[in-house]
Amino acid sequence: MASLRLLAGVLALAAAPAAAHSDADYANMGPMGFMWPSDREWVDSGHAMKGPCGSADGAAPVNRTNFPLTDGALALEQKQHVFDVQVSITFDEAPSNTSDFDVLIPQDRIRALDFAHVCIDLPTLPSAATEGRNATIRLRYVAEYLDPNHSHDRRRHLPVNETFYSCADITLMARDEFFRIDDIPCFNATGDFDEGHSHDEDDEAEVEEGSDGDDESGLSKGDIAGIVIGSVVGLAVIATALWYFIRRDRREKQMVQRMTAAGEAKSIAETRVSDFMAPSHILRAALLLLASSASVLAAPAHPLEDRFAALVAGNVSLRIMPLGASITYGVGSSDGNGYRAALRTLLNDDGNPIDYVGSRANGTICDNEVEGWPGYRISDVLEKAELSVPKTLPNLILINAGTNDCAAPAEGEDPAQAGERMLAMLEYLWGASPRGTIVLSTLLVNEASDECIRGINDQFRTLVEEQQARSKKVALADMRGPAGPVLADLVDGTHPGDEGFKKMADVWFAAIEDAASRGWIEEPQALPANATDPE
């Protein structure tokens, strides 16, 4: 007998979706993720990119779905240019940080999925998993879309990678509590709907090695909503599914209207909206719909398979230099670690060996090297980098510098030329460590000098855009985006506290994933034979 297929119930309540999101929400989502039922309040598209769950943080969830303690599986549905899916779990009642989660399936094992539902068996759950215990399953994934505001020459839109999050809140139950079905429909949908899925290995997603997908799948790629995690539910599925897809079609039409008004994507209007509402597509979608989660409304830029060769391998060693001033050093954190401990956890979860390098040591973590110099301006930080980088040859350099160019500018160093000074640093780093990829952050909100800092941030954004146009390996970590620290996260108007540093780690991590998806990160160079700790 085929193994029992049990999946987390999501569409069991037909009324749940109506209470979760309004028409206005759908019209303004953009690429974002959410879970059904509405156990987590969706705030805006910016929260979809905010760990750990892409939703409002705070109170413990009140709506939970029963999930099997053993033999559980996820139904995933692939949308073009959604890739690197990581599955993790936490037993915290109200998880608020990415570090609260333990990885069940690392992202390098689900590189690609077929363009429809496939079943992913969950591995044995951690020992903390017991009957009746609450847990949260999280998906973290990367989506690519065309950003009309992100173009080097303003004549074309560039593909942009973003990391998204979504969570399903569950209660673990014994297998015997579930209605038993030997064959639960969970299949690739490359042909007609059948009576069930016998759990053949050939029909599973290629979790070990991944699958590049197939342009010939039965459902057109424009008809697929996104990644989903869900469950087989009762007879109400068909009606609820039809409701969902009608709502989604309304949302798709609104998107296309906005895009068409801007002179974009006529073909999308033809293939994604009018064809989608064909009765055969609605019926098939209704039969396939096990749940809807992590919807990613994205206009694909390139064939999906073109992206996989560019992604960083899961075991690439990361020799990271945190480079900057007092925030980099960890001033404001209770343990001196700053963002480094939380970022290390995120990167280790992805299977990457980490080695922080720098001429200084600060914090309670064992690997506590850093190149952070409190009070230093951009030009001062460059002088220190010139001493340490040739000896350490980092392949990843995280720069947060420039706040002191506003707070205490040196004579002859106008903040209006901070971008030029930063360019000099970037050019030095590329020359000194040829395999180095740079992640430049915008400056944090600041109670006293924010007007000046906003001006420098504008320079940094322009600088990154211009250097990327020159094929330079530099990504932007936007600390002033919706996921970055806010004034309330600062302990003294300048330096973040522990929670603020955790937010910084999330932003750094997303930017590193962006750099990795562009194929920039490579193994570090061998250290010079006479390398010593920089003085």
C-alpha positions, 0 to 999 in steps of 0.5 A, a space after each residue: 500500500 502506498 504511504 499515507 499522504 498527509 498535508 497541512 490543511 489550508 483551505 478547510 474554511 471557505 470563509 477564511 480567505 475573505 477575511 484575510 485580504 481585501 480587494 485593495 490588498 490584491 491590487 497592491 501586492 506585488 511579489 509577496 507571500 501569504 498563507 491560508 487560512 488567515 492565521 497571519 495578518 498580511 501587512 504589505 508587500 514589504 513585510 513579505 520580504 521580512 523574516 521570519 514569516 513575511 507577515 506581521 510580527 508580535 502576538 502568537 497565532 490563533 488559527 492553526 492547522 492540524 498537521 501529522 506528526 509522522 508521514 507529513 508532506 508539503 504540496 509545492 507549486 512552482 512559479 517561474 523564477 521562484 527558486 531556492 526553497 528552504 523549509 524550516 520549523 520552529 516550536 516557539 509559540 510566536 517566532 519573531 526571528 529567523 534564528 528561531 527556526 531549524 532547517 528541515 530541507 536546505 535550499 540547495 535541495 529544492 532548486 527547482 520544481 515542475 510547473 505544478 503541484 508536487 509532493 515533498 516529504 518532510 524528514 523526521 521532525 526534531 525530537 521536540 515534536 510531540 503530539 499536540 504541540 504547536 509549531 510553525 513551518 516556514 518557507 523562504 524562497 527567492 523570486 525574480 521579477 522585472 522592476 520598472 524602477 530598477 533600470 540602468 539605462 531607463 530603457 528596459 526593466 532589469 530582473 531583480 531577485 528578492 527573498 520572500 518568507 511565509 509561514 504556516 502555523 500548525 498543531 502536530 497530531 497523530 496519524 490516526 487523527 487524520 482521515 486515511 486516504 491511500 492515494 491523495 491527489 498530488 501530482 505534476 499536472 502534466 496530463 489529465 486529472 486522475 483518481 489519485 497519486 500513488 506516490 511514485 518516486 518519478 512523480 516527486 519533486 527532485 529534492 536531491 538534485 532539483 529539476 529545471 522545470 519543463 516548458 511543456 507542462 500542461 498548465 501554462 506557466 502564466 496560470 500558476 499562482 506561486 509556491 503553495 503549501 497545503 493539504 487535501 481538504 473536504 468537498 468544499 475545496 472545489 467551491 473555495 478554489 474557484 472563489 480563490 482563482 476568480 479573486 486571483 484573476 481579478 488581481 491579475 487583471 488589475 496588475 495587467 491594467 497597470 502594466 498596460 497603462 505603462 506600455 508594458 506586457 501586452 502578451 501577459 494580458 493575453 496569456 495570463 488573464 483571458 486564457 486563465 479564465 478558460 473553464 478547463 483551466 479553472 476546473 484543473 486549477 480547482 482540482 489541483 488546489 491543495 492550498 495557496 501560500 507564498 503567491 508571487 506575482 512576477 513577470 519572468 525575465 528569463 527561462 528559469 533553468 538559466 538561473 540555476 547555474 548562476 546560484 552559489 553552491 551550498 558549500 562555498 566557503 565564505 570568508 567574510 570581512 565586516 568592514 566599517 565603523 562602530 555599527 560594524 564593530 557591534 556598538 549597541 549590542 548587549 554581547 558585542 556581536 552586532 549583526 554577525 552572530 545572527 548573520 552567521 546562523 542564517 548563512 550556516 543554515 544554508 550550508 555555507 562554511 563561515 569565517 569572519 576575518 578582520 584585524 580586530 576581535 569583538 563579541 562573544 561568538 568564537 569567530 568574532 573577527 571584524 574590521 570595525 573602527 568606531 568613529 571612523 569615516 569612509 576614508 579612515 575605513 579605507 586606510 584600515 582595509 588597505 592593511 587587512 584585505 591583502 592579508 585576509 583576501 575575503 571573498 565577501 565584504 560587507 560595508 557599512 560606513 559613512 555615518 561619521 561622514 555626516 556626524 563628524 565630517 573631516 575638513 575637506 570631506 564634504 558629505 556630498 562627495 561621500 559616494 566618490 570616497 566610497 567608489 575609491 574604496 570599492 575599486 581598491 577592494 576589487 583590486 586587492 581581493 579579485 574574487 571578492 564580492 562587495 555588499 554595500 549597505 545604505 546607512 541606518 536611520 539616525 536621530 541627529 543627522 538623518 537628512 545628511 544620511 539620506 543624501 549619502 544613501 542616494 549616492 550609494 544607491 546610484 553608485 551600486 547601480 552604476 557599478 553593476 552596469 559596469 559588471 562589477 560585483 557589488 550588491 546593495 543591502 538597503 537598511 532603509 527598506 521596510 525590513 531594516 532597523 527603525 528609530 525605535 530599534 536604536 539605543 542611542 539614536 545611532 546604534 541599533 540594539 540587539 533587535 535592530 542588529 537582527 534586522 540588519 542580519 536579515 537585510 545582509 542575508 537577503 543581499 548576499 542571496 541576491 549576489 549569490 543568485 547573480 553567480 558572483 560568489 566564488 571560493 576565496 583565494 588561498 591566503 598568502 604564505 606570509 599572511 599574519 593577522 593584520 595590525 
